[in-house]
Amino acid sequence: MTKTALVYIGAAMAEIAGCYGFWLWLREGKSAWIVPGALLSLIAFAWLLTLVEANAAGRAYAAYGGVYIAASLFWLWQIEGIRPDRWDVIGAGICLVGAGIILFAPRSTPIV
């Protein structure tokens, strides 16, 4: 597995965990003591994305979107106990293909 893939997976887990902390606090009525951990997780997410091997931040973030979608479905299954259906899996697969195209395609003159 490449460094970029590992960074994206780590960033996705950190972002989802951080957002889930806020979800638990604001939607599920859990203690506000969850928030500091959620914030630290979101800080880790932002830092991890700076480690992506890409020539532009926007391109790194765009490609990350596909990984985030797939990781969110993994979270849905493993943490929330809801198994993704075939449409979830197909959609995530399409997003991952798109992320790969964005990140690894050969570059030429940009379209304006």
Biotite code that builds the C-alpha atoms (Angstrom):
import biotite.structure as struc

atoms = struc.array([
    struc.Atom([0.000, 0.000, 0.000], chain_id="A", res_id=1, res_name="MET", atom_name="CA", element="C"),
    struc.Atom([1.358, 3.419, -0.910], chain_id="A", res_id=2, res_name="THR", atom_name="CA", element="C"),
    struc.Atom([2.025, 6.230, 1.530], chain_id="A", res_id=3, res_name="LYS", atom_name="CA", element="C"),
    struc.Atom([-0.775, 8.234, -0.079], chain_id="A", res_id=4, res_name="THR", atom_name="CA", element="C"),
    struc.Atom([-3.299, 5.431, 0.456], chain_id="A", res_id=5, res_name="ALA", atom_name="CA", element="C"),
    struc.Atom([-2.282, 5.049, 4.094], chain_id="A", res_id=6, res_name="LEU", atom_name="CA", element="C"),
    struc.Atom([-2.498, 8.795, 4.695], chain_id="A", res_id=7, res_name="VAL", atom_name="CA", element="C"),
    struc.Atom([-5.940, 8.962, 3.082], chain_id="A", res_id=8, res_name="TYR", atom_name="CA", element="C"),
    struc.Atom([-7.222, 6.044, 5.157], chain_id="A", res_id=9, res_name="ILE", atom_name="CA", element="C"),
    struc.Atom([-5.847, 7.579, 8.356], chain_id="A", res_id=10, res_name="GLY", atom_name="CA", element="C"),
    struc.Atom([-7.289, 10.982, 7.468], chain_id="A", res_id=11, res_name="ALA", atom_name="CA", element="C"),
    struc.Atom([-10.686, 9.470, 6.718], chain_id="A", res_id=12, res_name="ALA", atom_name="CA", element="C"),
    struc.Atom([-10.818, 7.603, 10.013], chain_id="A", res_id=13, res_name="MET", atom_name="CA", element="C"),
    struc.Atom([-9.724, 10.726, 11.909], chain_id="A", res_id=14, res_name="ALA", atom_name="CA", element="C"),
    struc.Atom([-12.303, 12.924, 10.164], chain_id="A", res_id=15, res_name="GLU", atom_name="CA", element="C"),
    struc.Atom([-15.144, 10.468, 10.608], chain_id="A", res_id=16, res_name="ILE", atom_name="CA", element="C"),
    struc.Atom([-14.256, 9.857, 14.266], chain_id="A", res_id=17, res_name="ALA", atom_name="CA", element="C"),
    struc.Atom([-14.132, 13.590, 14.922], chain_id="A", res_id=18, res_name="GLY", atom_name="CA", element="C"),
    struc.Atom([-17.437, 14.261, 13.209], chain_id="A", res_id=19, res_name="CYS", atom_name="CA", element="C"),
    struc.Atom([-19.001, 11.241, 14.891], chain_id="A", res_id=20, res_name="TYR", atom_name="CA", element="C"),
    struc.Atom([-18.013, 12.685, 18.264], chain_id="A", res_id=21, res_name="GLY", atom_name="CA", element="C"),
    struc.Atom([-20.048, 15.787, 17.485], chain_id="A", res_id=22, res_name="PHE", atom_name="CA", element="C"),
    struc.Atom([-22.889, 13.597, 16.193], chain_id="A", res_id=23, res_name="TRP", atom_name="CA", element="C"),
    struc.Atom([-22.939, 11.696, 19.474], chain_id="A", res_id=24, res_name="LEU", atom_name="CA", element="C"),
    struc.Atom([-22.926, 14.899, 21.505], chain_id="A", res_id=25, res_name="TRP", atom_name="CA", element="C"),
    struc.Atom([-25.450, 16.909, 19.486], chain_id="A", res_id=26, res_name="LEU", atom_name="CA", element="C"),
    struc.Atom([-27.727, 14.201, 18.102], chain_id="A", res_id=27, res_name="ARG", atom_name="CA", element="C"),
    struc.Atom([-27.462, 11.370, 20.605], chain_id="A", res_id=28, res_name="GLU", atom_name="CA", element="C"),
    struc.Atom([-27.267, 13.448, 23.783], chain_id="A", res_id=29, res_name="GLY", atom_name="CA", element="C"),
    struc.Atom([-23.877, 12.116, 24.886], chain_id="A", res_id=30, res_name="LYS", atom_name="CA", element="C"),
    struc.Atom([-21.643, 14.111, 27.209], chain_id="A", res_id=31, res_name="SER", atom_name="CA", element="C"),
    struc.Atom([-19.889, 17.226, 25.918], chain_id="A", res_id=32, res_name="ALA", atom_name="CA", element="C"),
    struc.Atom([-16.685, 15.618, 27.213], chain_id="A", res_id=33, res_name="TRP", atom_name="CA", element="C"),
    struc.Atom([-16.574, 13.843, 23.842], chain_id="A", res_id=34, res_name="ILE", atom_name="CA", element="C"),
    struc.Atom([-15.883, 17.158, 22.085], chain_id="A", res_id=35, res_name="VAL", atom_name="CA", element="C"),
    struc.Atom([-12.169, 17.626, 23.005], chain_id="A", res_id=36, res_name="PRO", atom_name="CA", element="C"),
    struc.Atom([-11.355, 14.185, 21.599], chain_id="A", res_id=37, res_name="GLY", atom_name="CA", element="C"),
    struc.Atom([-13.419, 14.941, 18.513], chain_id="A", res_id=38, res_name="ALA", atom_name="CA", element="C"),
    struc.Atom([-11.517, 18.191, 17.998], chain_id="A", res_id=39, res_name="LEU", atom_name="CA", element="C"),
    struc.Atom([-8.154, 16.443, 18.347], chain_id="A", res_id=40, res_name="LEU", atom_name="CA", element="C"),
    struc.Atom([-9.291, 13.896, 15.803], chain_id="A", res_id=41, res_name="SER", atom_name="CA", element="C"),
    struc.Atom([-10.258, 16.661, 13.362], chain_id="A", res_id=42, res_name="LEU", atom_name="CA", element="C"),
    struc.Atom([-6.871, 18.327, 13.874], chain_id="A", res_id=43, res_name="ILE", atom_name="CA", element="C"),
    struc.Atom([-5.178, 15.012, 13.065], chain_id="A", res_id=44, res_name="ALA", atom_name="CA", element="C"),
    struc.Atom([-7.322, 14.749, 9.928], chain_id="A", res_id=45, res_name="PHE", atom_name="CA", element="C"),
    struc.Atom([-6.239, 18.177, 8.674], chain_id="A", res_id=46, res_name="ALA", atom_name="CA", element="C"),
    struc.Atom([-2.582, 17.470, 9.426], chain_id="A", res_id=47, res_name="TRP", atom_name="CA", element="C"),
    struc.Atom([-2.680, 14.084, 7.708], chain_id="A", res_id=48, res_name="LEU", atom_name="CA", element="C"),
    struc.Atom([-4.006, 15.581, 4.479], chain_id="A", res_id=49, res_name="LEU", atom_name="CA", element="C"),
    struc.Atom([-0.910, 17.802, 4.300], chain_id="A", res_id=50, res_name="THR", atom_name="CA", element="C"),
    struc.Atom([1.159, 14.618, 3.949], chain_id="A", res_id=51, res_name="LEU", atom_name="CA", element="C"),
    struc.Atom([-0.509, 13.512, 0.693], chain_id="A", res_id=52, res_name="VAL", atom_name="CA", element="C"),
    struc.Atom([1.842, 13.245, -2.255], chain_id="A", res_id=53, res_name="GLU", atom_name="CA", element="C"),
    struc.Atom([0.009, 15.622, -4.606], chain_id="A", res_id=54, res_name="ALA", atom_name="CA", element="C"),
    struc.Atom([1.109, 18.757, -6.423], chain_id="A", res_id=55, res_name="ASN", atom_name="CA", element="C"),
    struc.Atom([-1.916, 20.822, -5.364], chain_id="A", res_id=56, res_name="ALA", atom_name="CA", element="C"),
    struc.Atom([-4.076, 20.935, -2.244], chain_id="A", res_id=57, res_name="ALA", atom_name="CA", element="C"),
    struc.Atom([-7.330, 21.027, -4.205], chain_id="A", res_id=58, res_name="GLY", atom_name="CA", element="C"),
    struc.Atom([-6.390, 17.896, -6.120], chain_id="A", res_id=59, res_name="ARG", atom_name="CA", element="C"),
    struc.Atom([-5.421, 16.100, -2.915], chain_id="A", res_id=60, res_name="ALA", atom_name="CA", element="C"),
    struc.Atom([-8.747, 17.072, -1.327], chain_id="A", res_id=61, res_name="TYR", atom_name="CA", element="C"),
    struc.Atom([-10.778, 16.105, -4.397], chain_id="A", res_id=62, res_name="ALA", atom_name="CA", element="C"),
    struc.Atom([-9.209, 12.654, -4.536], chain_id="A", res_id=63, res_name="ALA", atom_name="CA", element="C"),
    struc.Atom([-9.672, 12.293, -0.788], chain_id="A", res_id=64, res_name="TYR", atom_name="CA", element="C"),
    struc.Atom([-13.422, 12.673, -1.309], chain_id="A", res_id=65, res_name="GLY", atom_name="CA", element="C"),
    struc.Atom([-13.647, 9.226, -2.883], chain_id="A", res_id=66, res_name="GLY", atom_name="CA", element="C"),
    struc.Atom([-11.686, 7.636, -0.063], chain_id="A", res_id=67, res_name="VAL", atom_name="CA", element="C"),
    struc.Atom([-13.870, 9.439, 2.485], chain_id="A", res_id=68, res_name="TYR", atom_name="CA", element="C"),
    struc.Atom([-17.023, 8.000, 0.923], chain_id="A", res_id=69, res_name="ILE", atom_name="CA", element="C"),
    struc.Atom([-15.690, 4.438, 1.040], chain_id="A", res_id=70, res_name="ALA", atom_name="CA", element="C"),
    struc.Atom([-14.377, 4.908, 4.602], chain_id="A", res_id=71, res_name="ALA", atom_name="CA", element="C"),
    struc.Atom([-17.746, 6.300, 5.695], chain_id="A", res_id=72, res_name="SER", atom_name="CA", element="C"),
    struc.Atom([-19.463, 3.144, 4.511], chain_id="A", res_id=73, res_name="LEU", atom_name="CA", element="C"),
    struc.Atom([-16.877, 1.043, 6.353], chain_id="A", res_id=74, res_name="PHE", atom_name="CA", element="C"),
    struc.Atom([-17.649, 3.113, 9.485], chain_id="A", res_id=75, res_name="TRP", atom_name="CA", element="C"),
    struc.Atom([-21.380, 2.620, 8.911], chain_id="A", res_id=76, res_name="LEU", atom_name="CA", element="C"),
    struc.Atom([-20.840, -1.138, 8.871], chain_id="A", res_id=77, res_name="TRP", atom_name="CA", element="C"),
    struc.Atom([-18.209, -1.590, 11.586], chain_id="A", res_id=78, res_name="GLN", atom_name="CA", element="C"),
    struc.Atom([-19.133, 1.107, 14.100], chain_id="A", res_id=79, res_name="ILE", atom_name="CA", element="C"),
    struc.Atom([-22.852, 1.696, 13.554], chain_id="A", res_id=80, res_name="GLU", atom_name="CA", element="C"),
    struc.Atom([-23.659, -1.924, 12.723], chain_id="A", res_id=81, res_name="GLY", atom_name="CA", element="C"),
    struc.Atom([-25.496, -1.154, 9.466], chain_id="A", res_id=82, res_name="ILE", atom_name="CA", element="C"),
    struc.Atom([-24.305, -3.206, 6.535], chain_id="A", res_id=83, res_name="ARG", atom_name="CA", element="C"),
    struc.Atom([-23.911, -1.219, 3.295], chain_id="A", res_id=84, res_name="PRO", atom_name="CA", element="C"),
    struc.Atom([-26.084, -2.473, 0.441], chain_id="A", res_id=85, res_name="ASP", atom_name="CA", element="C"),
    struc.Atom([-24.932, -3.179, -3.095], chain_id="A", res_id=86, res_name="ARG", atom_name="CA", element="C"),
    struc.Atom([-25.724, 0.383, -4.201], chain_id="A", res_id=87, res_name="TRP", atom_name="CA", element="C"),
    struc.Atom([-23.532, 1.771, -1.452], chain_id="A", res_id=88, res_name="ASP", atom_name="CA", element="C"),
    struc.Atom([-20.688, -0.494, -2.549], chain_id="A", res_id=89, res_name="VAL", atom_name="CA", element="C"),
    struc.Atom([-21.128, 0.303, -6.251], chain_id="A", res_id=90, res_name="ILE", atom_name="CA", element="C"),
    struc.Atom([-21.241, 4.032, -5.527], chain_id="A", res_id=91, res_name="GLY", atom_name="CA", element="C"),
    struc.Atom([-18.130, 3.878, -3.357], chain_id="A", res_id=92, res_name="ALA", atom_name="CA", element="C"),
    struc.Atom([-16.320, 1.893, -6.051], chain_id="A", res_id=93, res_name="GLY", atom_name="CA", element="C"),
    struc.Atom([-17.128, 4.528, -8.640], chain_id="A", res_id=94, res_name="ILE", atom_name="CA", element="C"),
    struc.Atom([-15.886, 7.231, -6.269], chain_id="A", res_id=95, res_name="CYS", atom_name="CA", element="C"),
    struc.Atom([-12.615, 5.374, -5.664], chain_id="A", res_id=96, res_name="LEU", atom_name="CA", element="C"),
    struc.Atom([-12.045, 5.031, -9.399], chain_id="A", res_id=97, res_name="VAL", atom_name="CA", element="C"),
    struc.Atom([-12.648, 8.762, -9.744], chain_id="A", res_id=98, res_name="GLY", atom_name="CA", element="C"),
    struc.Atom([-10.238, 9.496, -6.898], chain_id="A", res_id=99, res_name="ALA", atom_name="CA", element="C"),
    struc.Atom([-7.562, 7.406, -8.617], chain_id="A", res_id=100, res_name="GLY", atom_name="CA", element="C"),
    struc.Atom([-8.079, 9.236, -11.896], chain_id="A", res_id=101, res_name="ILE", atom_name="CA", element="C"),
    struc.Atom([-7.824, 12.631, -10.189], chain_id="A", res_id=102, res_name="ILE", atom_name="CA", element="C"),
    struc.Atom([-4.708, 11.746, -8.234], chain_id="A", res_id=103, res_name="LEU", atom_name="CA", element="C"),
    struc.Atom([-2.713, 9.584, -10.631], chain_id="A", res_id=104, res_name="PHE", atom_name="CA", element="C"),
    struc.Atom([-3.656, 10.670, -14.165], chain_id="A", res_id=105, res_name="ALA", atom_name="CA", element="C"),
    struc.Atom([-0.893, 12.155, -16.306], chain_id="A", res_id=106, res_name="PRO", atom_name="CA", element="C"),
    struc.Atom([-1.196, 15.942, -16.412], chain_id="A", res_id=107, res_name="ARG", atom_name="CA", element="C"),
    struc.Atom([-1.166, 18.200, -19.442], chain_id="A", res_id=108, res_name="SER", atom_name="CA", element="C"),
    struc.Atom([-2.298, 21.753, -20.066], chain_id="A", res_id=109, res_name="THR", atom_name="CA", element="C"),
    struc.Atom([-5.316, 22.566, -17.867], chain_id="A", res_id=110, res_name="PRO", atom_name="CA", element="C"),
    struc.Atom([-8.672, 23.274, -19.477], chain_id="A", res_id=111, res_name="ILE", atom_name="CA", element="C"),
    struc.Atom([-9.759, 26.884, -18.969], chain_id="A", res_id=112, res_name="VAL", atom_name="CA", element="C"),
])
